[in-house]
């Protein structure tokens, strides 16, 4: 992988991370019963980003 490909991959991963974290925005306004599922989804997305 050359530097340009690596930069594109880094940007793609950063987008995934930003999206996973953004999905937790406003969580305090959602029912507590939904919190675990939201955190688990964010965790899955972040782990997937690390595996790339």
CORZIBEL-V937185 format. One line per field, one symbol per residue. phi: phi as a letter, one per 30 degrees, with the letter a starting at -180 (. if undefined). A space follows every 10 residues. Layout:
BEGIN
phi: ???
END
This chain:
BEGIN
phi: .ddddddddd dddddddddd ddddeiedcc eedcdedddd dddedddddd dd
END
